[in-house]
Amino acid sequence: MQRRSFIVGSFLAATAGGAQLAAPANPDSAQPGGPRSCAAAPAPRSILELNPPEQILPLLQNAQMRAIKPVPRKPPVYQQEQLTLLHFADIHNDVKNLRRVMEFARHYKPYLTDALLTGDIAGGSWNDWKDEMMAVPGFTGVLKTLGNHDIYKWNKTTRDATPRECYDKYFAGIESWGVTQPNGANPDGLCYWYKDYPACGVRLIGLDCMHYDDAQQAWLVATLDDARAKKLAVVTSQHYPPAGKDCTGLPNCPFDSLQRESLGGALPKAVEAVDAFQKAGGEFVCWLGGHTHTDFCGVINGKKQLFINVGTAKNFELWCDSRRVTGEKSQDLFNVVAIDTYHKHIRVIRIGAEWNRYLQHRVAMCLDYAALRQVC
């Protein structure tokens, strides 16, 4: 009853003052056979109009809030800083939506540590690439991993783009990311990296699941061992869900979609490397990914590993389980993910498409990554 009351209350608040539910505001967002409207379309609103400070700041401020340890007769001691990532995936050459994501990132920069794009930067294939993507202000500084569509050079099924070609095309500006690359990354086109956030106690690892080989596996094992030695908790990021279908969704989790169209490949060796890291005493937070186009959140079967895959940032509905309408809040879809290593919490905030076709409401959630459960 508590969850139902929250959803109903959110719905009433959204329609307060006589506001009505609108049909798609433009033909581009309407799907074949979808609803049409003869009414004049309202002017599209910017992402900042749709996400004003009075709505967003309370969420971002609490996501960023540090833990306080009371000390008798002394000033309180602040614990770890929070690593706060703007996480999006599957932008698929949508330059308009990319501009909106970066506009949000610039405006709320004081509350964000970094921005992370987990694959499918290109459209259907390599040849669909739009040069203006890299011209969007701030985009070259976004942390990136490769997706399957980023390596389809001549068709949409063959992985025929080499790591060197992908490195040159998508990792332009990597010198500004502040990441540590493997030896030979530039000449050999190695599209994986890690970045340390000492004040947050976290190491973020970016994997290339499109060209995963024994060399990358050895690098991952060494990178995990080094993180454990430095007492850094680990977050891994890549495009595919790390275990494919070998996973279980979290009970009653609004960020775990009932619709799962494509889970893609898996990284069994990487999962085993993380498992060995944990058994040796390492602290693992979660996997961050994309590919599914719907939200996908749960636990890898038989492992103590959470994963969070974000829905598509592109403004279209293929495989997406949310109605996407240009000029309305549902045009956008990305998460702000905050890592709290003191309480062992992952705080997730949805920016954009909050409702899905099952009438689940995705506003925010908090996960306990140590207990593998949802806090709220």
KADAUR-V668946 format. One record per residue. N is the residue number from 1. OMEGA is omega as a letter, one per 30 degrees, with the letter a starting at -180 (NA if undefined). Layout:
n->{N;N}
omega->{OMEGA;OMEGA}
This chain:
n->{1;2;3;4;5;6;7;8;9;10;11;12;13;14;15;16;17;18;19;20;21;22;23;24;25;26;27;28;29;30;31;32;33;34;35;36;37;38;39;40;41;42;43;44;45;46;47;48;49;50;51;52;53;54;55;56;57;58;59;60;61;62;63;64;65;66;67;68;69;70;71;72;73;74;75;76;77;78;79;80;81;82;83;84;85;86;87;88;89;90;91;92;93;94;95;96;97;98;99;100;101;102;103;104;105;106;107;108;109;110;111;112;113;114;115;116;117;118;119;120;121;122;123;124;125;126;127;128;129;130;131;132;133;134;135;136;137;138;139;140;141;142;143;144;145;146;147;148;149;150;151;152;153;154;155;156;157;158;159;160;161;162;163;164;165;166;167;168;169;170;171;172;173;174;175;176;177;178;179;180;181;182;183;184;185;186;187;188;189;190;191;192;193;194;195;196;197;198;199;200;201;202;203;204;205;206;207;208;209;210;211;212;213;214;215;216;217;218;219;220;221;222;223;224;225;226;227;228;229;230;231;232;233;234;235;236;237;238;239;240;241;242;243;244;245;246;247;248;249;250;251;252;253;254;255;256;257;258;259;260;261;262;263;264;265;266;267;268;269;270;271;272;273;274;275;276;277;278;279;280;281;282;283;284;285;286;287;288;289;290;291;292;293;294;295;296;297;298;299;300;301;302;303;304;305;306;307;308;309;310;311;312;313;314;315;316;317;318;319;320;321;322;323;324;325;326;327;328;329;330;331;332;333;334;335;336;337;338;339;340;341;342;343;344;345;346;347;348;349;350;351;352;353;354;355;356;357;358;359;360;361;362;363;364;365;366;367;368;369;370;371;372;373;374;375;376}
omega->{a;l;a;l;l;a;a;l;l;l;l;l;a;a;a;l;l;l;a;l;a;l;a;a;a;a;a;a;a;l;l;l;a;a;l;l;l;a;l;a;l;l;l;a;l;l;l;l;a;a;a;a;a;l;a;a;l;l;a;a;l;l;a;a;l;l;l;l;l;l;a;l;l;l;l;a;l;l;a;l;l;l;a;a;l;a;l;a;l;l;l;l;l;a;a;a;l;l;a;l;a;l;l;a;l;a;a;a;a;a;a;l;a;l;a;l;a;l;a;l;a;l;a;a;l;a;l;a;l;a;a;l;a;l;l;a;l;a;a;l;l;l;a;l;a;l;a;a;l;a;l;a;a;l;a;l;a;l;a;l;a;l;l;l;l;l;a;a;a;a;l;a;a;l;l;a;a;a;l;a;l;l;l;a;a;a;a;l;l;a;l;a;l;l;l;l;a;a;a;a;a;l;l;a;l;a;l;a;l;a;a;a;a;l;l;l;l;l;l;l;a;l;l;l;l;l;l;l;a;l;l;l;a;l;l;a;a;a;a;l;a;a;a;a;a;a;l;l;l;a;l;a;a;l;l;a;l;a;l;a;a;l;l;a;a;a;a;l;l;l;l;l;l;l;l;l;l;a;l;l;l;a;a;a;a;l;l;a;a;l;a;a;l;l;a;a;l;a;l;a;l;a;l;a;l;l;l;l;a;l;a;l;l;a;l;a;a;a;l;a;l;l;a;a;a;l;l;a;a;l;a;l;l;a;l;a;a;a;l;a;l;l;a;a;l;l;a;l;l;l;l;a;a;a;l;a;l;l;l;a;a;l;a;l;l;l;l;a;l;a;a;a;l;l;l;NA}
